[in-house]
Amino acid sequence: MNTPLYSFVQNYISSDPHRLHMPGHKGAKFLGCEPCDLTEIDGADNLYAPQGIIRESEENAAKLFGTGATLYSAEGSSQSLRAMVYLAALSKPGPLKIIAGRNAHKSFLTAAALLDADITWLYPEDSGYSLCRCGISPRTLERVLSEHPDAAAIFVTSPDYLGSTLDVAALAGAAHSRGVPLLVDNAHGAYLHFLREPRHPMDLGADLCCDSAHKTLPALTGGGYLHVSKTAPAVFRERARGAMAMFGSTSPSYLILQSLDLCNPYLGSGYTEKLAATIAALDGLKLRLSQKGWVFCGDEPLKLTLDARPMGFTGGELSALLQARGIYPEYADPDFLVLLPGPETPPGALELLEETLGAIGPCPALPGPKLELIPPHRAMTLRQALFAPTETVPLGAAAGRVLAGLSVSCPPAVAPAVPGEVLTEKILEIYGYYGIEGVSVVKE
């Protein structure tokens, strides 16, 4: 598979050009990558109106993923996610109504606020409360769809941040039986199409899907995709480019675009075998550590999620222990530790991880939290709350106030409350458990 973007830039560099154009570094090496950093000069194409090398590279990606169209993002899944919400708004006349899993990324919330969407939340069906996990059954979706027949789209996150996946095929079936498109935040699962048995949302019936290539593929941070299925509503195919332009910078990084371009031949030549070998090694590692008492969560094959408390640790304590050995995890909270290896991870890193965890003897288990999330009352719309005058108050003074700010961190999380909802003691207890000391509320 060719690399039109990368090849163009290499040819440009080899011509020893006089760069009387942006960027301001003019190719001089400060970080070292500047010679490859271009803008929309003649021949470099335009990300939001591609007719040349970018269009050719995106078509290569669409063939690899088996989609109707794959568009590049130089701003991660966040840009693609916002574009998906906008496309949902275009697909049905009238006020925008979306049924969404509660563990939505904050980019979904900001897009919904900008578009004044009315969100019907699908709350976790798992017992207890977990910051990131949000199990949703097809039966529940069918019930909610029957109660909200005017929904423009279903939006879910799979995999979640802890590595649990939804039954996307069944959810797609439930959505399509009522003529409603399924949108999936697959930021953590770009690699799933390349399993020996593909499990990417595009393989399972999703209409729109966003991937963060940089999270699991060898792409630079910020590289992402918006995928449109071959059977998606026509408006999705026709307006996807404009949707991406609405939420994207007019100066996309050509470094990131070249990185996505170079991913194509990598993915098309032996990647499935590399991925299978990595997963086999991880399965062996999990088995050996499980025999020593470690508890793993989730079913996503390329993620190691440890339930730290059965071994006597919080996730943060376990993270500090690993960092002391030079191992830097992806994420930690009071309960879980997430590690994100891949085919590019050196074998020595996994050996050191096993040695470090294997040397830890069982400690008295820490009791798990007894947190409960009761769906809060909505006093204002999401848009009204995010645009309202605000003030920050400590948790002790927040009960009964209307949340105004985005109180969850970057990972797709089950928000105890979203802007516009009334804060309760139960919600504030959850905030306190996760170390949040103050919240932004609507001024009274």
SULPERA-V474581 format. One line per field, one symbol per residue. ss: DSSP state (h for helix, s for strand, l for the rest). phi: phi as a letter, one per 40 degrees, with the letter a starting at -180 (. if undefined). burial: I if it has 16 or more other C-alpha atoms within 10 Angstrom, else O. A space follows every 50 residues. Layout:
BEGIN
ss=???
phi=???
burial=???
END
This chain:
BEGIN
ss=lllhhhhhhhhhhhlllllllllllllllllllhhhllllllllllllll llhhhhhhhhhhhhhlllsssssllhhhhhhhhhhhhhhhhlllllssss sllllhhhhhhhhhlllssssslllllllllllllllhhhhhhhhhhlll llsssssllllllllllhhhhhhhhhhlllsssssllllhhhhhllllll lllllllssssshhhhlllllllssssslllllhhhhhhhhhhhhhhlll lllhhhhhhhhhhhhhhhllhhhhhhhhhhhhhhhhhhhhllllssslll lllsssslhhhlllhhhhhhhhhlllllllsslllsssslllllllhhhh hhhhhhhhlllllllllllllllllllslllhhhhhlllssssshhhlll lsslllllllllllllllllssllhhhhhhhhhllllsssssll
phi=.cbccccdcccccccfccccaccccfgccbchcddccbbccdgcgbdbac bbcccccccccccccgbcabbcbbbgcdcccccccccccccacgdcbbcb cccccccccccccccfccbbcccdcccgbbdbcacbcdcccccccccbcc ccabbbbaccccgcbccccccccccccbgbcbbbcbdcbdcccbccbdbc dccbhccbabbcdccbbcbcdhcabbbbccbcddccccbcccccccbbcc bccccccccccccdccccbgcdcccccccccccccccccccbhcbbbgbc cbabbccccdcgbccccccccccccgbbccaabcbbbbbbcadcccdccc ccccccccccccbdcccccbcbbbdccccacdcdccbccbabbcdcbcdg cccbbccbccddbccdabdhcccbccccccdcccgcbabcbccc
burial=OOIIIIOOIOOIOOOOOOOOOOOOOIIOOOOOOIIIIIIOOOOIIIIIOO OOIIIIIIIIIIOIIIIIIIIIIIIIIIIIIIIIIIIIIIIIOOOIIIII IIIIIIIIIIIIIOIIIIIIIIIIOOOOIIIIIIIIIIOOIIOIIOOOOI IIIIIIIIIIIIIIIIOIIIIIIIIIOOOIIIIIIIIIIIIIIIIOOOII IIIIIIIIIIIIIIIIIIIIIIIIIIIIIIOIIOOIIOOIIOIIIOIIOO OIIIIIIIIIIIIIIOIIOOIIOIIIOIIOOIOOIIOOIOOIOIIIIIOI IIIIIIIIIIIIIIIIIIIOOIOOOOIOIOIIIIIIIIIIIIIOOOOOOI OOIOOOOIOOOOOOOOOOOOOOIOOIOIOIIIIIIIOOOIOIOOIOOIIO IIIIIIIIOOIIIIIIIIIIIIIIOIIIIIIOOOOOOIIIIIOO
END
